[in-house]
């Protein structure tokens, strides 16, 4: 099971790294709109993964 979780993280990492600047911007805007619903942890995770240079 742990390797499965690692695969999910791999996919998420590569997905975020392959987004264009405008796609990243649109994601941030979208998440900030739903921030009122307290679902903003998506943005925190996105920013952390986006800041990682090497995986």
VOVOPA-300405 format. One record per residue: z, x, y of N, C-alpha, C in turn. Coordinates in steps of 0.02 Angstrom, whole numbers, padded with zeros to 5 digits, always signed. Layout:
N
ZXYZXYZXY
...
END
This chain:
55
+00000+00040-00060+00000+00000+00000+00000+00043+00064
+00037+00098+00067+00036+00137+00129-00033+00161+00149
-00075+00179+00100-00142+00202+00118-00182+00145+00149
-00168+00083+00128-00201+00025+00158-00184+00019+00232
-00121+00027+00248-00100+00024+00318-00132+00080+00359
-00138+00138+00328-00170+00194+00362-00243+00178+00376
-00276+00146+00329-00346+00127+00339-00353+00078+00397
-00307+00031+00402-00309-00017+00457-00301+00019+00524
-00256+00068+00526-00247+00106+00587-00309+00147+00603
-00339+00175+00552-00401+00213+00562-00454+00170+00594
-00463+00110+00567-00513+00064+00594-00498+00045+00666
-00434+00031+00679-00414+00013+00747-00424+00072+00795
-00406+00131+00773-00414+00190+00815-00488+00201+00833
-00531+00199+00783-00602+00210+00796-00633+00154+00836
-00609+00093+00826-00634+00037+00866-00618+00048+00940
-00556+00064+00955-00535+00074+01024-00571+00134+01054
-00577+00188+01017-00611+00248+01043-00685+00238+01056
-00716+00191+01021-00787+00180+01029-00804+00125+01079
-00754+00096+01109-00768+00046+01162-00793+00081+01224
-00836+00048+01260-00860+00075+01324-00806+00064+01377
-00815+00094+01434-00766+00085+01489-00762+00013+01509
-00818-00021+01514-00817-00091+01535-00784-00135+01482
-00793-00120+01418-00760-00159+01366-00684-00149+01369
-00662-00088+01381-00590-00074+01387-00562-00111+01448
-00599-00109+01502-00577-00144+01563-00571-00219+01550
-00621-00248+01517-00619-00320+01502-00562-00338+01456
-00546-00295+01409-00489-00308+01365-00424-00308+01405
-00416-00260+01450-00356-00257+01491-00350-00320+01535
-00404-00341+01564-00404-00401+01605-00384-00462+01564
-00413-00468+01505-00398-00524+01461-00324-00525+01442
-00298-00468+01422-00228-00465+01401-00181-00480+01459
-00199-00457+01518-00157-00471+01577-00156-00545+01594
-00209-00580+01577-00211-00652+01588-00162-00688+01542
-00159-00665+01480-00114-00698+01432-00044-00668+01434
-00033-00622+01479+00033-00590+01485+00088-00641+01498
+00070-00696+01530+00118-00749+01543+00147-00776+01478
+00109-00770+01424+00131-00795+01359+00172-00743+01321
+00186-00687+01353+00225-00633+01325+00191-00602+01263
+00126-00599+01265+00088-00566+01211+00060-00500+01236
+00094-00468+01281+00068-00408+01313+00079-00345+01271
+00110-00351+01213+00118-00292+01169+00051-00267+01145
+00001-00310+01144-00066-00287+01127-00090-00234+01176
-00075-00244+01238-00096-00196+01290-00059-00130+01282
+00004-00133+01267+00043-00072+01257+00014-00032+01198
+00001-00066+01143-00028-00032+01085-00097-00004+01101
-00137-00043+01136-00203-00021+01156-00200+00042+01199
-00155+00044+01247-00148+00102+01291-00124+00164+01254
-00079+00155+01207-00054+00212+01168-00110+00241+01125
-00145+00198+01090-00200+00223+01048-00255+00253+01090
-00269+00223+01147-00321+00249+01191-00303+00317+01219
-00240+00331+01227-00219+00395+01256-00219+00452+01204
-00220+00435+01140-00222+00486+01088-00290+00518+01087
-00293+00584+01090-00357+00619+01091-00382+00636+01021
-00337+00655+00977-00356+00677+00910-00317+00636+00860
-00352+00616+00809-00319+00578+00756-00323+00618+00692
END
